[in-house]
Amino acid sequence: MRFRHPDGTAVHLGYCSNVHQAEDLDGVLAQLADHAEPVREHLGVDRLGIGLWLARPVVTELAADEGALERLKDELRLRGLETVTLNAFPYAGFHREVVKKDVYLPDWADEARLTYTLDCARVLAALLPDDADRGSVSTLPLAWRTPWPATRADEARRALDRLTDGLAVIEARTGRRIRVGFEPEPGCVVETTTQAVRQLGGLDPDRLGVCLDACHLAVQFEEPAEALRRLADAGLPVVKLQASCAVEATDPADPAARAALRRLAEPRFLHQTRAATDGGVLAVDDLPDALDGDLPADAGPWRVHFHAPLHTAPEPPLRGTADQLAQVLAGLLGGPSALCDHIEVETYTWSVLPEPPAGLSAGIAAELAWARARLTGLGLKEDPS
């Protein structure tokens, strides 16, 4: 879906396909028919944005085989779908039985990460609709925080310089500008907007910036207006917003809250957990560890990196952070100028919810409808063209 900000900027809204399990081209094409097109039909729109996650083997095939790329482009057109953004954070194996910290590999000190990201940018340049201003690719925030010696940090910085040069070459050859956004995430080298300014400041803002994940922002207890001001003052553009919600336990000592949290402590994904205290934010790397005593039950509230559906509350007495997401949307799009033009609903955790939905496409459509209502409430006009 597209919207027009009062300043004339085209704002793209879609959902991220990393919720679907597919790591070959046939699987990606099938998910467009089985899931994305039904989402579009549920919403009753002629065109739906989909932020594709293309695992390393798929990107390799698309980058090397023009025929394969044309198959994907034709399928997107056939299904009434468009792609202006790719999620290049997971490299491969995102739906393995156990993912956890492997999602951060390879990191930005590894040549494979640079190669994959530039291949994603080349593929996206070919997929962009003719009337799209630019594309975006989201990526991990350099690396998991340990081990991260100075030698690897230096290698990563050099890789970012090469990334900038590579993106410039792609634009020169294709006429399409692709920007890469680094996504702050709890537990990583860059987990907050303060660290983003410190680690990513001075990069070319025409090519590189931040992918802001609202769930991660909430887990770190960052106040949305202050975080957005911090990024703007540093000249770090928000090239993409991942519209997502965290889970909060207002009273983590409550037995009912702990029982509900236990049902979220599943083995596939990492669920970093944070507690807000008078002395600052306490951090634990995974929810099971927090529940087993690594995070004091009397330190609260707790927020958990578990992407909860936008439109519905978690199991009581838990709550979601949709109010913080609404504040992020207002900060980016509620002013006289649009500060972000790519919005991607990214609830990849549907399959690990305690009670997975019977109708995934209907659930994703409900999330997009929630986001659409917030955008129109900010004065954006839906653009049917």
C-alpha positions in Angstrom: 0.0 0.0 0.0 1.1 3.5 -0.7 0.3 6.8 1.1 1.0 10.4 0.4 2.4 12.5 3.2 1.2 16.2 3.2 4.6 17.1 1.9 4.1 15.0 -1.2 6.4 12.1 -0.1 5.2 8.6 -1.2 5.2 6.4 1.9 5.2 2.6 1.3 3.6 0.2 3.8 4.0 -3.6 3.5 4.9 -6.6 5.6 8.1 -8.7 5.8 8.1 -12.1 4.3 10.6 -13.5 6.9 7.4 -14.8 8.7 7.2 -17.4 6.0 9.6 -20.4 5.7 11.2 -20.4 2.2 14.9 -20.6 1.3 14.8 -21.4 -2.4 13.2 -19.5 -5.2 10.3 -22.0 -5.7 9.4 -21.5 -2.0 9.5 -17.7 -2.3 7.2 -17.8 -5.3 4.8 -20.1 -3.5 4.6 -17.8 -0.5 3.5 -15.0 -2.7 0.6 -17.1 -3.9 -0.2 -18.8 -0.6 0.2 -15.9 1.7 0.9 -12.4 0.2 -1.8 -12.4 -2.4 -4.4 -13.5 0.2 -3.3 -10.7 2.5 -3.8 -8.2 -0.2 -7.3 -9.7 -0.9 -8.2 -9.5 2.8 -7.3 -5.8 2.8 -9.2 -5.1 -0.4 -6.4 -3.3 -2.1 -5.1 -3.5 -5.7 -1.4 -3.4 -4.7 0.3 -4.6 -1.5 3.9 -4.0 -0.5 6.0 -7.0 0.6 9.4 -6.6 2.1 11.1 -9.8 0.9 13.5 -11.8 2.9 15.7 -13.7 0.4 18.1 -16.2 2.0 21.6 -16.4 0.7 20.9 -19.2 -1.8 18.0 -17.3 -3.3 19.9 -14.1 -3.7 22.8 -16.0 -5.3 20.4 -17.5 -7.9 18.6 -14.2 -8.6 21.9 -12.2 -9.0 23.3 -14.8 -11.4 20.2 -15.7 -13.4 18.3 -13.1 -15.3 15.6 -15.6 -16.0 15.1 -16.4 -12.4 14.8 -12.7 -11.6 12.2 -12.2 -14.3 10.2 -15.1 -12.8 10.1 -13.3 -9.5 9.2 -9.9 -11.1 6.4 -11.6 -13.1 5.0 -13.3 -10.0 5.0 -10.0 -8.1 3.1 -8.3 -10.9 0.7 -11.2 -11.2 -0.2 -11.2 -7.5 -0.6 -7.4 -7.2 2.5 -7.1 -5.1 5.4 -4.6 -5.1 8.8 -4.6 -3.4 10.7 -1.5 -2.3 12.6 -3.1 0.6 14.5 -6.2 1.4 15.2 -7.6 4.9 18.9 -8.8 4.7 19.4 -9.3 8.4 19.0 -13.1 8.5 21.5 -14.7 6.1 20.0 -18.2 6.0 18.3 -20.8 8.3 15.9 -18.3 9.9 13.3 -21.1 10.4 15.6 -23.8 11.7 14.5 -25.5 14.9 17.0 -23.4 16.9 18.2 -20.0 15.6 19.1 -17.9 18.6 22.4 -16.0 18.2 23.2 -17.6 14.8 21.0 -15.0 13.2 23.9 -12.5 13.7 26.2 -14.6 11.5 28.0 -13.7 9.3 28.6 -10.3 10.9 30.0 -7.1 9.3 33.6 -8.2 9.9 33.0 -11.1 7.6 33.4 -10.6 3.8 30.3 -12.8 3.3 28.1 -10.2 4.9 29.2 -7.4 2.5 28.9 -9.6 -0.5 25.4 -10.7 0.5 24.2 -7.2 1.2 25.4 -5.8 -2.1 23.8 -8.8 -4.0 20.6 -7.9 -2.2 20.9 -4.3 -3.3 21.5 -5.4 -6.9 18.4 -7.6 -6.9 16.3 -4.9 -5.3 17.4 -2.4 -7.9 15.9 -4.7 -10.5 12.7 -5.4 -8.5 11.8 -1.7 -7.7 8.7 -0.4 -9.3 9.4 2.2 -12.0 7.7 4.9 -10.0 9.5 4.2 -6.7 11.9 6.9 -5.5 14.4 4.5 -4.0 14.8 1.1 -2.3 16.0 0.1 1.2 17.8 -3.0 2.6 17.9 -3.6 6.3 20.8 -5.4 8.0 22.2 -6.3 11.4 23.8 -3.7 13.7 27.3 -4.8 12.9 27.5 -7.9 15.2 26.5 -9.5 18.4 28.4 -7.6 21.1 30.8 -10.4 22.0 33.4 -11.2 20.9 34.0 -7.8 19.2 37.7 -6.9 19.5 39.1 -3.7 18.0 40.5 -5.7 15.0 37.0 -6.9 14.0 35.5 -3.4 14.6 38.1 -2.0 12.2 37.3 -4.7 9.6 33.6 -3.8 9.8 34.3 -0.1 9.4 36.3 -0.8 6.2 33.4 -3.0 5.0 31.0 -0.1 5.4 33.2 2.1 3.3 33.2 -0.6 0.6 29.4 -0.9 1.0 29.0 2.8 0.3 31.2 2.5 -2.8 29.3 -0.5 -4.0 25.9 1.2 -3.6 27.1 4.1 -5.6 28.2 1.8 -8.4 24.8 0.1 -8.4 23.1 3.5 -8.7 25.4 4.6 -11.5 24.6 1.4 -13.4 20.9 1.1 -12.8 19.7 4.6 -12.0 18.1 3.3 -8.8 19.2 4.4 -5.4 19.4 1.8 -2.7 20.0 2.7 0.9 21.1 0.3 3.7 19.8 0.6 7.2 21.5 -0.9 10.3 19.0 -2.1 12.8 19.8 -1.5 16.4 18.9 -4.6 18.5 19.3 -5.5 22.2 22.5 -7.3 22.9 24.3 -6.2 19.8 27.3 -3.9 19.1 24.6 -1.3 18.3 21.6 -1.8 20.6 20.3 1.7 21.1 20.1 4.9 19.2 22.9 6.4 21.3 25.2 3.6 20.3 24.0 4.0 16.6 25.2 7.6 16.7 28.5 6.5 18.3 29.1 3.6 15.9 27.5 4.8 12.7 28.0 8.5 12.8 29.8 10.0 9.9 28.5 7.5 7.3 27.2 8.8 4.0 23.6 9.6 4.7 22.7 9.2 1.0 23.6 5.6 1.2 23.5 4.4 4.8 21.4 5.0 7.8 19.3 3.2 10.4 16.5 0.7 10.2 14.5 1.5 13.3 12.7 -1.5 14.8 10.0 -0.2 17.2 10.0 -3.4 19.2 13.8 -3.1 19.9 13.3 0.6 20.8 10.7 -0.4 23.3 12.7 -3.2 24.8 15.5 -0.8 25.5 13.1 1.6 27.1 14.0 4.4 24.7 11.6 7.3 24.6 10.6 7.6 20.9 10.7 11.4 20.6 14.2 11.6 22.2 15.5 8.7 20.1 14.3 10.2 16.8 15.7 13.6 17.8 19.0 12.0 18.6 19.2 10.3 15.2 18.2 13.5 13.4 20.8 15.6 15.2 23.5 13.2 14.2 22.4 13.2 10.6 21.5 9.5 10.6 18.4 9.0 8.4 15.7 6.4 9.3 15.7 4.6 5.9 13.2 2.1 7.1 10.8 1.5 10.1 10.0 -2.0 11.1 6.6 -1.6 12.7 6.6 -4.1 15.6 5.6 -4.4 19.2 7.4 -5.9 22.2 5.8 -7.7 25.2 5.7 -6.0 28.6 5.1 -7.5 32.0 4.2 -4.6 34.2 4.6 -6.7 37.4 7.0 -9.5 36.6 6.6 -10.9 40.1 3.0 -11.7 39.4 2.5 -15.5 39.1 0.1 -15.0 36.3 2.5 -12.8 34.4 5.3 -15.3 34.9 3.2 -18.1 33.7 2.3 -16.1 30.6 6.0 -15.3 30.0 6.9 -19.0 30.4 4.6 -19.7 27.4 6.6 -17.2 25.3 10.0 -18.7 26.3 10.3 -20.9 23.1 13.5 -22.4 21.8 13.8 -21.0 18.2 14.4 -17.2 18.6 16.4 -15.1 21.0 14.1 -13.1 23.3 16.3 -10.5 25.0 14.7 -9.2 28.2 15.2 -5.8 29.9 14.0 -4.3 33.1 13.6 -0.6 33.9 14.9 0.4 37.3 15.8 3.7 39.0 19.4 2.9 38.3 19.0 2.2 34.6 18.1 -0.7 32.4 19.0 -4.2 33.5 19.8 -6.7 30.7 19.5 -10.5 30.2 20.1 -12.1 26.8 17.2 -14.5 26.8 13.8 -14.8 28.4 14.3 -18.3 29.9 17.4 -17.0 31.8 15.4 -14.0 33.0 12.7 -16.2 34.4 15.2 -18.5 36.0 16.5 -15.7 38.1 19.1 -13.8 36.1 16.7 -10.8 36.1 15.2 -9.8 39.5 11.4 -10.3 39.6 11.1 -7.2 41.7 12.8 -5.1 39.0 10.2 -3.9 36.7 8.6 -3.6 34.4 10.1 -6.1 32.1 10.0 -5.8 28.3 10.8 -8.8 26.1 12.0 -9.0 22.5 9.1 -11.0 21.3 7.4 -9.4 18.2 3.8 -9.4 19.2 1.0 -8.9 16.6 0.2 -5.2 16.3 -3.5 -5.3 16.5 -4.1 -7.6 19.5 -2.9 -7.7 23.1 -0.7 -10.5 24.4 -2.1 -12.9 27.0 -3.2 -11.0 30.1 -1.7 -9.7 32.3 1.0 -9.1 29.7 0.6 -6.1 27.4 2.0 -5.0 24.1 3.9 -1.8 23.3 1.6 -0.6 20.5 1.4 2.8 22.2 5.2 3.3 21.7 4.9 2.2 18.1 2.2 4.8 17.6 4.5 7.4 19.0 7.3 6.4 16.6 4.9 6.7 13.7 3.8 10.1 14.8 7.4 11.2 15.3 8.4 10.1 11.8 5.3 11.0 9.9 3.2 13.4 12.0 5.2 16.5 11.3 5.5 18.8 8.3 8.0 16.5 6.6 8.1 12.8 6.2 11.2 11.4 8.0 10.8 7.9 6.7 9.2 6.5 3.6 9.4 2.7 4.0 7.3 1.0 6.8 7.5 -2.8 7.1 5.3 -4.7 9.5 7.6 -7.4 10.9 5.9 -9.9 13.1 8.0 -13.0 12.3 6.9 -14.9 15.5 3.4 -16.0 14.5 4.6 -19.6 14.3 6.0 -19.6 17.8 3.0 -17.9 19.6 1.6 -20.1 22.4 -1.6 -20.4 20.2 -0.6 -19.9 16.5 -3.5 -18.4 14.5 -5.6 -20.6 12.2 -5.5 -17.9 9.5 -2.0 -16.4 9.1 -3.0 -14.2 6.1 -6.0 -12.8 8.0 -3.8 -12.0 11.0 -1.1 -10.2 8.9 -3.9 -8.3 7.1 -5.3 -7.2 10.5 -1.8 -5.9 11.4 -1.6 -3.9 8.2 -5.1 -2.5 8.8 -3.9 -1.4 12.2 -0.9 0.4 10.6 -3.1 1.9 7.8 -5.5 3.4 10.4 -2.6 5.0 12.2 -1.1 6.5 9.0 -4.5 7.9 7.9 -5.0 9.3 11.4 -1.7 11.2 11.0 -3.1 12.9 7.9 -1.6 10.6 5.2 -3.8 9.9 2.2 -4.0 6.4 0.8 -2.7 6.4 -2.8 -4.5 3.9 -5.0 -2.3 4.6 -8.0 
